[in-house]
Amino acid sequence: MASMSPPSRTALLAGATGLVGRALLPLLMRSHASVDVLVRRAAPELGGEPRLRLHVVDFAKLPEAFPAVDDLFIALGTTIAVAGSLAAFRAVDFDAVVDTARAARAAGATRLAVVSALGADAGSRVFYNRVKGEMERAVASLGYDSVTIARPSMLVGDRSALGQPVRGGEIWAMRLTRPLGWLVPRGVRPIAAADVATALVEATARGRPGLHVLSSGDMQGTRG
């Protein structure tokens, strides 16, 4: 059997400490020759691998000397409740995402994968959905050869292991959908963060030109 060629493309990950980002990191380490990670604060728990480089940055003022990579993965995001205000939420879910995508594109990245949300719509009257939709529209216009946008429904995973507060809505959603899951459309069922990560890596690896949007239904059960 012929041996597989080692990975040749490089990746940049923003948002490595969240549910999807933490699931993305090991996948990227397997699929890419090296991985650069942007973090808001020192994260020694992510280090220890020679092919992994951590960069502590202020997402409100990104450095001019940006890591030169092939593929960019953005899993930045918060909630209005956690952010504390509509403006603070927008600063993360729009400004930080778009600024990172713009800087990476200027540094040579050609493929982009972004985590958005179910219901993203630039014309929505719902602030959260509108910001997500505006973000999608902005990153799609930056000149990437390939853009993959994931629109997961409610994300589930072990938040306590990441030092994040457990969200009651996620617990109740899982309790309700387990016995009645077959009645709930695939596109709105709670989805494991690891499934979202797997779908993003696989779609980006295919490198199909243009814009590609993945719904929760597209991503359900993509692992294994």
LINBEL-V389192 format. One record per residue. N is the residue number from 1. RES is the residue in three letters. PSI is psi in whole degrees, 0 to 359 (* if undefined). D_CENTER is the distance of its C-alpha to the mean C-alpha in Angstrom with 2 decimals. Layout:
# LINBEL-V389192
n=[N;N]
res=[RES;RES]
psi=[PSI;PSI]
d_center=[D_CENTER;D_CENTER]
This chain:
# LINBEL-V389192
n=[1;2;3;4;5;6;7;8;9;10;11;12;13;14;15;16;17;18;19;20;21;22;23;24;25;26;27;28;29;30;31;32;33;34;35;36;37;38;39;40;41;42;43;44;45;46;47;48;49;50;51;52;53;54;55;56;57;58;59;60;61;62;63;64;65;66;67;68;69;70;71;72;73;74;75;76;77;78;79;80;81;82;83;84;85;86;87;88;89;90;91;92;93;94;95;96;97;98;99;100;101;102;103;104;105;106;107;108;109;110;111;112;113;114;115;116;117;118;119;120;121;122;123;124;125;126;127;128;129;130;131;132;133;134;135;136;137;138;139;140;141;142;143;144;145;146;147;148;149;150;151;152;153;154;155;156;157;158;159;160;161;162;163;164;165;166;167;168;169;170;171;172;173;174;175;176;177;178;179;180;181;182;183;184;185;186;187;188;189;190;191;192;193;194;195;196;197;198;199;200;201;202;203;204;205;206;207;208;209;210;211;212;213;214;215;216;217;218;219;220;221;222;223;224]
res=[MET;ALA;SER;MET;SER;PRO;PRO;SER;ARG;THR;ALA;LEU;LEU;ALA;GLY;ALA;THR;GLY;LEU;VAL;GLY;ARG;ALA;LEU;LEU;PRO;LEU;LEU;MET;ARG;SER;HIS;ALA;SER;VAL;ASP;VAL;LEU;VAL;ARG;ARG;ALA;ALA;PRO;GLU;LEU;GLY;GLY;GLU;PRO;ARG;LEU;ARG;LEU;HIS;VAL;VAL;ASP;PHE;ALA;LYS;LEU;PRO;GLU;ALA;PHE;PRO;ALA;VAL;ASP;ASP;LEU;PHE;ILE;ALA;LEU;GLY;THR;THR;ILE;ALA;VAL;ALA;GLY;SER;LEU;ALA;ALA;PHE;ARG;ALA;VAL;ASP;PHE;ASP;ALA;VAL;VAL;ASP;THR;ALA;ARG;ALA;ALA;ARG;ALA;ALA;GLY;ALA;THR;ARG;LEU;ALA;VAL;VAL;SER;ALA;LEU;GLY;ALA;ASP;ALA;GLY;SER;ARG;VAL;PHE;TYR;ASN;ARG;VAL;LYS;GLY;GLU;MET;GLU;ARG;ALA;VAL;ALA;SER;LEU;GLY;TYR;ASP;SER;VAL;THR;ILE;ALA;ARG;PRO;SER;MET;LEU;VAL;GLY;ASP;ARG;SER;ALA;LEU;GLY;GLN;PRO;VAL;ARG;GLY;GLY;GLU;ILE;TRP;ALA;MET;ARG;LEU;THR;ARG;PRO;LEU;GLY;TRP;LEU;VAL;PRO;ARG;GLY;VAL;ARG;PRO;ILE;ALA;ALA;ALA;ASP;VAL;ALA;THR;ALA;LEU;VAL;GLU;ALA;THR;ALA;ARG;GLY;ARG;PRO;GLY;LEU;HIS;VAL;LEU;SER;SER;GLY;ASP;MET;GLN;GLY;THR;ARG;GLY]
psi=[132;140;148;143;144;155;142;337;154;156;153;133;127;124;37;349;0;183;308;318;318;327;330;321;307;329;318;326;331;329;351;155;327;159;126;140;129;127;153;332;164;135;74;337;344;347;193;359;125;329;3;125;126;138;117;120;161;111;344;347;77;148;149;323;88;145;132;113;172;316;133;131;124;118;33;144;154;193;161;323;316;319;325;344;164;320;319;323;313;326;328;305;346;297;308;320;309;319;320;316;320;316;319;323;318;333;1;358;140;343;137;135;128;140;121;227;154;133;2;128;114;340;7;149;346;121;311;309;323;317;317;318;320;322;314;313;320;314;331;344;7;356;17;145;320;130;124;125;125;129;76;154;211;125;140;148;182;85;326;327;339;3;20;150;140;135;121;324;324;320;313;324;318;321;323;325;338;309;337;20;326;344;344;126;141;326;345;3;148;143;140;136;326;328;321;315;314;316;320;316;317;318;320;323;329;333;27;131;153;191;133;126;126;122;170;323;323;329;347;128;30;344;134;*]
d_center=[35.04;33.49;31.01;27.45;26.64;24.40;20.96;21.57;18.30;16.45;12.80;11.21;8.24;7.69;6.99;8.57;10.73;8.89;9.03;5.92;5.98;9.65;9.63;7.91;10.55;13.64;12.64;12.15;15.39;17.13;16.08;16.45;19.50;17.87;14.65;14.50;12.43;12.55;13.50;15.51;18.18;19.62;17.92;20.63;19.30;16.64;19.48;22.42;21.38;23.09;20.40;17.81;18.21;17.02;17.38;17.99;17.48;18.11;15.32;18.24;20.16;18.30;20.77;22.58;22.49;18.88;17.96;18.91;16.53;16.07;12.40;9.55;5.88;4.24;2.60;6.19;8.26;11.71;14.55;17.78;19.76;18.02;17.90;21.55;21.99;20.74;20.85;18.87;16.11;16.13;16.19;12.72;10.97;12.99;14.78;12.46;9.69;12.62;14.62;12.21;11.84;15.61;16.53;14.81;16.46;19.70;19.47;19.35;15.87;16.35;13.27;9.96;6.78;4.72;3.69;7.34;10.10;13.35;16.09;14.44;17.62;18.86;22.30;21.72;24.06;21.51;20.02;16.57;16.31;17.92;15.60;12.54;14.85;16.10;12.77;12.27;15.87;15.70;13.05;14.87;18.02;17.30;18.85;16.29;18.00;15.11;12.19;10.04;8.52;7.60;9.82;10.14;13.27;13.86;11.65;14.02;14.28;16.48;15.74;19.17;18.45;15.85;18.47;16.93;19.34;19.54;19.08;22.24;20.85;18.63;21.75;23.95;21.67;21.70;25.45;26.18;24.22;25.42;29.03;28.39;25.22;27.20;28.06;24.54;22.96;20.09;17.94;18.24;18.50;16.32;13.77;12.97;9.52;10.87;11.58;8.17;7.29;10.74;10.64;7.97;10.07;13.21;12.75;12.00;14.96;17.18;16.83;18.32;19.06;18.11;15.54;14.19;12.83;12.05;13.49;13.55;16.84;15.57;13.22;15.72;17.32;15.68;16.44;20.03]
